[in-house]
Amino acid sequence: MGMRTTLSRPERLTSSNGSGLPKAKAHKKGRLRVGVIGCGYWGPQVIRNYYEMPEVDLVGVADTRTDRRDYVRRHFPRVRTFADHRALLDAGIDAVVVATPIETHYELAREALERGKHVLVEKPLTSSLRDAIELNRIADERHLTLMVGHTFLYNPAVQALRRIIDRGDLGRIYYADAARLNLGLFQRHVNVIWDLAPHDVSILLYLLQLRPKAVSARGSAHVQPGVLDVAYVELVMEQDVTAQIHVSWLDPCKVRRLTIVGNRKMVVYNDVSLAEKIRIYDAGVESPVTDNFGEFQLALRHGDMTVPYIPWQEPLRLQCEHFLECIHSGDTPRTDAYQGLVVVAVLEAASRSLANGGMRVPVELPATFAPAVAAQEEEEEKIVRLEATAS
């Protein structure tokens, strides 16, 4: 695939250890006190994982609905429940998981960070790029771990696929095609792009390690007026690699499939498959040749298909454990806040494209988090001036 540009933080925010500047402050060893905000569709799975971890004290769960708090008390009797998330934040926790609807992510995560809590936010990070930039800034200024729940990046199959691509097995990447379809789980406040596409966008950016350049999107609303339930997104990345993403809440079949085509081999990742998550095809098109009559021809190559063995582990458990590890070490998470910011930038570009009739629009990524960097540079200049005066 040639030289790749790693999706890291902006250069002016990168330290010698390769992580964001400044690095998150390592938490003292010992049991971490964790809270969860939200016990709707995904929250119970998060609660279950932290409840089962011996190294975690799951202090409490906050949810505004009485029936959801009753659910927590029935299934997790050692866990306190709170009707107000502020009471949970005041309960002596070290970290919190935000598992609430997308439109609430920014306010809840901001409040937790400002109270000194490490934060894991379910995907997507925020509903706007501006809010994602602000959360990145606050987390960096306060040396806190801010992580996004792009759970598929902790899937052993996706990790295996990353290794296949990194080794160069596929050769130069031509394009990728993703489909995430199902019937149901309709949302009221966000369309199908903001609901489902974060999975595939995060997977593609992680696997290919190429910066997104432009997006075009089109879709249609059939069930709820004004809320897209079927959509098609084209993502253009560096090196002219393109990806097509098809998402739908209105399909009879459950599909979670990603195809990546290279000039050497092709691979299909099928998350719905129980036994064969990844298939590698030794297939492709050979160099053009001219036959004895001077006619142009392409030779197709049909080689073997291989299925690598991938030991299974629950991706959500791996994600929950990774969050704890990063809090203890201060290391940058695999799905850190900047990676979450890039995904939001792609989704926001898709929204602009939809508003402009599907035309291709650029993905706007910040060159720096200006407020935090400006303050730091001002402080550094002040120190230099004081040292010069003293000498």
VENQUICOR-V274467 format. One line per field, one symbol per residue. ss: DSSP state (H for helix, E for strand, - for the rest). phi: phi as a letter, one per 30 degrees, with the letter a starting at -180 (. if undefined). burial: 1 if it has 16 or more other C-alpha atoms within 10 Angstrom, else 0. Layout:
BEGIN
ss = ???
phi = ???
burial = ???
END
This chain:
BEGIN
ss = ----------HHHE-----E-----------EEEEEE-----HHHHHHHHHH---EEEEEEE---HHHHHHHHHH----EEE--HHHHH-----EEEE---HHHHHHHHHHHHH---EEEEE------HHHHHHHHHHHHH----EEEE-HHHH-HHHHHHHHHHH------EEEEEEEEEEE--------HHHHHHHHHHHHHHHHH---EEEEEEEEE---------EEEEEEEEHHH-EEEEEEE-EEEEEEEEEEEEE---EEEEE-------EEEEEEEE---EE-----EE--EEEEEEE--------HHHHHHHHHHHHHHH------EHHHHHHHHHHHHHHHHHHH-----EE-------HHHHHHHHHHHHHHHHHHHHH-
phi = .idccddcdeedcccddicdcddddddedkdcccbbcjbcdceeddeedddddddbcddabcadcdddddedddcbddcdbbdcddddddcidcbbccbbeedcedddddddddcicdbccdddebcadedddddedddddchcdbbcdddddcdedddddddddddiddidddabbbbbbacjhdcccbdddddcdeedddddddddhbddcabbbbabcccceicdcbabbcccceihdcbcbcbacbbdcdbbbbcbccdcbbbbccddddcbdbbccdblcdddbcddciddbccccbcdccbddbdcbdedddddddedddddcidddecddddddddddddddddddedciiddbddccddaceedddddddddddddddddddd
burial = 1000001110001000001110111110000111111110001101101110000111111110000110010001001111101001101011111111110011011101100111111111111110111111111111111111111111111111110010001111111111111100011001111111111111111111111111111111000000111111111110101111111111000011111111111111111000011111111100000000000000000000000000000011111111111111111111111111111111111111110001011110100110011000000000000000000
END
